[in-house]
Amino acid sequence: MAGRDKSFTVNIIPHDANRTRREWIVTGSKLIFFRLLVALSLIAVVSAAAILVTGADEFSRNSELNRRNQALSDSLRNAVEMNQRLSAIEDELEQIRETRLVIENLATAGSPKDEPE
């Protein structure tokens, strides 16, 4: 059995028949360099995909801004809730004042002002 050839050939064949055909045979140390280059390219592509999947802002300065933005958003939500509660309390106090005025008016309406004691 003959030994297997561990090289490969790259052919570039143009569509235009007037242009020349190019052929490169990659063997020996060039083959090792080419395999190393392909492996590094694959690692770069996989790393880029992993960064995109996990979120690019975790690897940049944007993560600090995102944390600050989240804290401000939470603070704003709390302030809005407090404002709504205060508005409800003010509405209730206004109703109490109106009820008090009605009760006072009823109390004074029943007693004659001109009647001697």
N, CA, C and O of each residue as an XYZ file, in Angstrom:
468
protein
N       0.831     -1.156      0.000
C       0.000      0.000      0.000
C       0.889      1.237      0.000
O       1.840      1.336      0.776
N       0.573      2.151     -0.860
C       1.389      3.363     -1.004
C       1.062      4.341      0.116
O      -0.064      4.380      0.611
N       2.065      5.135      0.514
C       1.863      6.150      1.550
C       0.932      7.250      1.051
O       0.945      7.643     -0.116
N       0.161      7.705      1.954
C      -0.813      8.734      1.592
C      -0.133     10.097      1.538
O       0.674     10.426      2.408
N      -0.455     10.886      0.524
C       0.094     12.224      0.360
C      -0.657     13.171      1.291
O      -1.884     13.248      1.232
N       0.063     13.892      2.148
C      -0.567     14.752      3.129
C      -0.652     16.205      2.669
O      -0.856     17.100      3.490
N      -0.504     16.442      1.409
C      -0.607     17.804      0.900
C      -1.983     18.018      0.285
O      -2.751     17.075      0.095
N      -2.274     19.271     -0.020
C      -3.489     19.540     -0.768
C      -3.209     20.657     -1.762
O      -2.224     21.386     -1.649
N      -4.079     20.765     -2.710
C      -3.910     21.706     -3.802
C      -5.062     22.704     -3.802
O      -6.226     22.338     -3.637
N      -4.709     23.967     -3.990
C      -5.705     25.029     -4.123
C      -5.683     25.474     -5.575
O      -4.659     25.925     -6.089
N      -6.827     25.340     -6.226
C      -6.964     25.761     -7.624
C      -7.914     26.939     -7.709
O      -8.995     26.925     -7.121
N      -7.500     27.960     -8.448
C      -8.374     29.089     -8.733
C      -8.570     29.112    -10.236
O      -7.641     29.360    -11.004
N      -9.807     28.847    -10.632
C     -10.139     28.782    -12.052
C     -11.118     29.916    -12.344
O     -12.258     29.882    -11.880
N     -10.690     30.909    -13.099
C     -11.578     32.041    -13.397
C     -12.669     31.658    -14.399
O     -12.499     30.730    -15.190
N     -13.795     32.386    -14.357
C     -14.862     32.166    -15.324
C     -14.442     32.626    -16.715
O     -14.836     32.045    -17.727
N     -13.648     33.662    -16.742
C     -13.186     34.198    -18.021
C     -12.067     33.310    -18.572
O     -11.056     33.098    -17.904
N     -12.244     32.808    -19.752
C     -11.251     31.893    -20.339
C      -9.956     32.605    -20.685
O      -8.931     31.945    -20.856
N      -9.964     33.911    -20.793
C      -8.749     34.658    -21.141
C      -7.800     34.799    -19.961
O      -6.612     35.056    -20.154
N      -8.289     34.640    -18.776
C      -7.429     34.780    -17.594
C      -6.740     33.446    -17.303
O      -7.199     32.383    -17.723
N      -5.638     33.531    -16.579
C      -4.852     32.323    -16.323
C      -5.357     31.601    -15.083
O      -5.874     32.205    -14.143
N      -5.189     30.304    -15.119
C      -5.559     29.451    -14.007
C      -4.414     29.456    -13.007
O      -3.242     29.442    -13.386
N      -4.780     29.477    -11.678
C      -3.735     29.494    -10.649
C      -3.862     28.243     -9.801
O      -4.960     27.756     -9.532
N      -2.710     27.738     -9.388
C      -2.685     26.511     -8.600
C      -1.577     26.602     -7.568
O      -0.438     26.949     -7.881
N      -1.934     26.280     -6.322
C      -0.939     26.237     -5.260
C      -0.992     24.866     -4.609
O      -2.069     24.351     -4.312
N       0.147     24.294     -4.396
C       0.243     23.008     -3.704
C       0.843     23.293     -2.331
O       1.950     23.817     -2.215
N       0.097     22.939     -1.306
C       0.525     23.221      0.056
C       1.032     21.915      0.657
O       0.287     20.943      0.781
N       2.324     21.909      1.032
C       2.941     20.715      1.617
C       3.902     21.128      2.726
O       4.236     22.305      2.863
N       4.337     20.165      3.506
C       5.388     20.358      4.508
C       5.058     21.422      5.536
O       3.994     21.409      6.155
N       6.016     22.365      5.708
C       5.860     23.405      6.738
C       4.730     24.372      6.381
O       4.087     24.931      7.270
N       4.489     24.569      5.095
C       3.375     25.421      4.684
C       2.041     24.804      5.121
O       1.109     25.514      5.497
N       1.969     23.493      5.065
C       0.744     22.798      5.478
C       0.513     22.970      6.978
O      -0.619     23.191      7.408
N       1.568     22.872      7.772
C       1.457     23.068      9.221
C       1.024     24.502      9.514
O       0.149     24.728     10.350
N       1.634     25.474      8.827
C       1.268     26.881      9.000
C      -0.193     27.115      8.598
O      -0.919     27.842      9.277
N      -0.613     26.500      7.501
C      -1.986     26.655      7.034
C      -2.976     26.068      8.051
O      -4.001     26.681      8.346
N      -2.665     24.888      8.579
C      -3.543     24.276      9.579
C      -3.616     25.135     10.842
O      -4.687     25.282     11.430
N      -2.483     25.701     11.260
C      -2.448     26.581     12.417
C      -3.293     27.834     12.159
O      -4.028     28.286     13.037
N      -3.183     28.384     10.963
C      -3.964     29.553     10.587
C      -5.465     29.249     10.587
O      -6.263     30.063     11.052
N      -5.845     28.091     10.073
C      -7.254     27.686     10.068
C      -7.748     27.487     11.505
O      -8.859     27.902     11.836
N      -6.945     26.865     12.352
C      -7.334     26.641     13.748
C      -7.512     27.974     14.483
O      -8.485     28.141     15.218
N      -6.594     28.918     14.298
C      -6.710     30.222     14.941
C      -7.920     30.994     14.421
O      -8.588     31.699     15.176
N      -8.191     30.857     13.145
C      -9.384     31.514     12.581
C     -10.656     30.937     13.189
O     -11.582     31.678     13.517
N     -10.704     29.619     13.338
C     -11.864     28.982     13.969
C     -12.041     29.435     15.416
O     -13.159     29.708     15.853
N     -10.951     29.514     16.148
C     -11.011     29.972     17.533
C     -11.512     31.405     17.593
O     -12.317     31.738     18.463
N     -11.048     32.264     16.681
C     -11.501     33.657     16.648
C     -12.988     33.749     16.354
O     -13.690     34.547     16.974
N     -13.482     32.946     15.418
C     -14.900     32.972     15.068
C     -15.747     32.456     16.238
O     -16.784     33.041     16.552
N     -15.321     31.383     16.874
C     -16.061     30.829     18.010
C     -16.045     31.821     19.184
O     -17.057     31.984     19.866
N     -14.919     32.474     19.419
C     -14.834     33.472     20.496
C     -15.759     34.646     20.225
O     -16.446     35.118     21.131
N     -15.782     35.117     18.993
C     -16.668     36.232     18.637
C     -18.129     35.835     18.837
O     -18.925     36.626     19.343
N     -18.478     34.626     18.446
C     -19.854     34.157     18.627
C     -20.186     34.047     20.115
O     -21.296     34.389     20.522
N     -19.245     33.576     20.930
C     -19.486     33.450     22.369
C     -19.689     34.816     23.009
O     -20.537     34.969     23.888
N     -18.919     35.811     22.576
C     -19.071     37.162     23.111
C     -20.445     37.716     22.747
O     -21.100     38.346     23.577
N     -20.879     37.487     21.529
C     -22.189     37.979     21.120
C     -23.316     37.285     21.861
O     -24.321     37.911     22.195
N     -23.155     36.003     22.117
C     -24.212     35.248     22.803
C     -24.300     35.652     24.271
O     -25.398     35.860     24.786
N     -23.167     35.766     24.946
C     -23.178     36.074     26.373
C     -23.446     37.540     26.653
O     -23.781     37.896     27.783
N     -23.310     38.380     25.679
C     -23.573     39.806     25.864
C     -22.288     40.600     25.823
O     -21.426     40.464     26.691
N     -22.173     41.408     24.830
C     -20.943     42.174     24.636
C     -20.761     43.244     25.700
O     -19.630     43.657     25.957
N     -21.850     43.713     26.334
C     -21.684     44.784     27.306
C     -21.011     44.316     28.586
O     -20.500     45.146     29.339
N     -20.992     43.016     28.859
C     -20.283     42.522     30.034
C     -18.767     42.651     29.867
O     -18.030     42.644     30.853
N     -18.314     42.766     28.642
C     -16.874     42.855     28.379
C     -16.452     44.277     28.047
O     -15.350     44.489     27.540
N     -17.304     45.248     28.322
C     -16.961     46.631     27.992
C     -17.361     47.551     29.134
O     -17.829     47.102     30.181
N     -17.169     48.841     28.914
C     -17.523     49.814     29.934
C     -19.027     50.010     30.049
O     -19.493     50.635     31.001
N     -19.775     49.500     29.119
C     -21.227     49.663     29.150
C     -21.866     48.940     30.323
O     -22.957     49.312     30.755
N     -21.213     47.924     30.839
C     -21.814     47.174     31.950
C     -21.980     48.063     33.181
O     -22.985     47.955     33.884
N     -21.013     48.937     33.452
C     -21.134     49.850     34.594
C     -22.280     50.832     34.368
O     -23.038     51.127     35.292
N     -22.407     51.333     33.154
C     -23.507     52.247     32.845
C     -24.851     51.533     32.949
O     -25.831     52.122     33.406
N     -24.905     50.295     32.537
C     -26.148     49.528     32.648
C     -26.541     49.318     34.108
O     -27.719     49.415     34.453
N     -25.556     49.029     34.970
C     -25.843     48.865     36.400
C     -26.360     50.174     36.997
O     -27.313     50.173     37.776
N     -25.736     51.274     36.635
C     -26.161     52.589     37.138
C     -27.570     52.922     36.635
O     -28.408     53.432     37.380
N     -27.805     52.627     35.379
C     -29.121     52.875     34.788
C     -30.188     52.048     35.494
O     -31.286     52.543     35.745
N     -29.882     50.812     35.814
C     -30.832     49.950     36.530
C     -31.111     50.493     37.927
O     -32.253     50.474     38.387
N     -30.062     50.979     38.605
C     -30.255     51.542     39.942
C     -31.136     52.788     39.880
O     -32.016     52.969     40.722
N     -30.903     53.645     38.890
C     -31.728     54.841     38.744
C     -33.167     54.483     38.385
O     -34.107     55.130     38.846
N     -33.332     53.465     37.573
C     -34.678     53.023     37.202
C     -35.425     52.511     38.429
O     -36.603     52.820     38.610
N     -34.750     51.732     39.274
C     -35.375     51.239     40.504
C     -35.743     52.398     41.434
O     -36.813     52.401     42.042
N     -34.840     53.382     41.537
C     -35.101     54.542     42.379
C     -36.297     55.334     41.855
O     -37.130     55.791     42.637
N     -36.381     55.494     40.553
C     -37.513     56.203     39.956
C     -38.819     55.455     40.205
O     -39.842     56.071     40.504
N     -38.786     54.136     40.082
C     -39.980     53.330     40.335
C     -40.446     53.520     41.779
O     -41.643     53.661     42.032
N     -39.503     53.525     42.728
C     -39.862     53.728     44.141
C     -40.454     55.119     44.351
O     -41.434     55.274     45.080
N     -39.862     56.135     43.712
C     -40.374     57.501     43.862
C     -41.778     57.628     43.284
O     -42.627     58.308     43.860
N     -42.025     56.984     42.165
C     -43.360     57.031     41.560
C     -44.378     56.347     42.466
O     -45.493     56.843     42.627
N     -44.009     55.218     43.057
C     -44.915     54.529     43.977
C     -45.230     55.401     45.194
O     -46.379     55.472     45.630
N     -44.207     56.064     45.742
C     -44.428     56.946     46.893
C     -45.330     58.116     46.507
O     -46.207     58.512     47.274
N     -45.109     58.663     45.322
C     -45.927     59.775     44.849
C     -47.383     59.351     44.698
O     -48.290     60.112     45.033
N     -47.607     58.151     44.200
C     -48.973     57.653     44.070
C     -49.625     57.470     45.438
O     -50.798     57.796     45.617
N     -48.860     56.945     46.409
C     -49.396     56.784     47.757
C     -49.737     58.136     48.393
O     -50.779     58.291     49.030
N     -48.827     59.123     48.205
C     -49.086     60.453     48.751
C     -50.318     61.079     48.103
O     -51.107     61.737     48.782
N     -50.486     60.885     46.816
C     -51.676     61.409     46.135
C     -52.937     60.772     46.689
O     -53.945     61.453     46.873
N     -52.895     59.481     46.957
C     -54.057     58.798     47.534
C     -54.362     59.333     48.932
O     -55.527     59.514     49.285
N     -53.320     59.587     49.730
C     -53.509     60.128     51.077
C     -54.086     61.536     51.002
O     -54.981     61.881     51.773
N     -53.573     62.362     50.068
C     -54.104     63.716     49.908
C     -55.569     63.691     49.489
O     -56.363     64.503     49.963
N     -55.931     62.770     48.610
C     -57.333     62.639     48.200
C     -58.210     62.269     49.396
O     -59.307     62.803     49.567
N     -57.713     61.355     50.211
C     -58.474     60.938     51.388
C     -58.628     62.086     52.388
O     -59.697     62.270     52.971
N     -57.548     62.860     52.581
C     -57.623     64.020     53.480
C     -58.608     65.063     52.954
O     -59.333     65.679     53.735
N     -58.638     65.259     51.656
C     -59.586     66.207     51.066
C     -61.024     65.755     51.307
O     -61.892     66.577     51.600
N     -61.275     64.463     51.185
C     -62.616     63.936     51.459
C     -62.981     64.134     52.930
O     -64.124     64.466     53.245
N     -62.033     63.934     53.817
C     -62.266     64.134     55.253
C     -62.591     65.601     55.530
O     -63.500     65.901     56.305
N     -61.847     66.521     54.894
C     -62.121     67.955     55.091
C     -63.521     68.310     54.598
O     -64.249     69.046     55.264
N     -63.895     67.786     53.434
C     -65.225     68.060     52.892
C     -66.315     67.510     53.817
O     -67.329     68.169     54.051
N     -66.101     66.308     54.337
C     -67.064     65.707     55.256
C     -67.172     66.532     56.533
O     -68.268     66.724     57.059
N     -66.049     67.015     57.029
C     -66.035     67.842     58.242
C     -66.829     69.129     58.014
O     -67.607     69.545     58.872
N     -66.624     69.763     56.840
C     -67.371     70.981     56.536
C     -68.876     70.717     56.490
O     -69.671     71.517     56.982
N     -69.255     69.587     55.893
C     -70.680     69.238     55.825
C     -71.228     69.030     57.223
O     -72.325     69.499     57.526
N     -70.497     68.344     58.076
C     -70.949     68.090     59.456
C     -71.048     69.404     60.215
O     -72.017     69.614     60.944
N     -70.080     70.290     60.065
C     -70.115     71.585     60.744
C     -71.301     72.420     60.264
O     -71.971     73.083     61.055
N     -71.548     72.375     58.954
C     -72.688     73.128     58.412
C     -74.005     72.566     58.931
O     -74.924     73.330     59.226
N     -74.112     71.264     59.047
C     -75.334     70.656     59.593
C     -75.522     71.016     61.059
O     -76.643     71.259     61.505
N     -74.431     71.049     61.802
C     -74.500     71.355     63.233
C     -74.911     72.801     63.450
O     -75.685     73.096     64.360
N     -74.405     73.700     62.629
C     -74.750     75.111     62.808
C     -76.101     75.448     62.195
O     -76.735     76.422     62.601
N     -76.550     74.661     61.228
C     -77.838     74.935     60.593
C     -78.991     74.618     61.525
O     -80.051     75.235     61.423
N     -78.809     73.685     62.416
C     -79.879     73.295     63.320
C     -80.044     74.244     64.489
O     -81.126     74.277     65.074
N     -79.054     75.003     64.859
C     -79.178     75.905     65.999
C     -79.545     77.299     65.510
O     -78.889     77.859     64.631
N     -80.602     77.845     66.092
C     -81.010     79.190     65.682
C     -80.037     80.243     66.221
O     -79.629     80.187     67.381
N     -79.678     81.186     65.378
C     -78.716     82.201     65.759
C     -79.382     83.333     66.532
O     -78.782     83.937     67.420
N     -80.625     83.605     66.178
C     -81.310     84.749     66.774
C     -82.051     84.381     68.056
O     -82.583     85.277     68.712
N     -82.109     83.177     68.423
C     -82.877     82.698     69.574
C     -82.157     83.076     70.860
O     -80.970     82.788     71.015
N     -82.885     83.736     71.806
C     -82.251     84.100     73.072
C     -82.134     82.888     73.984
O     -82.900     81.929     73.898
N     -81.196     82.970     74.813
C     -80.971     81.844     75.722
C     -81.653     81.979     77.017
O     -81.542     81.097     77.869
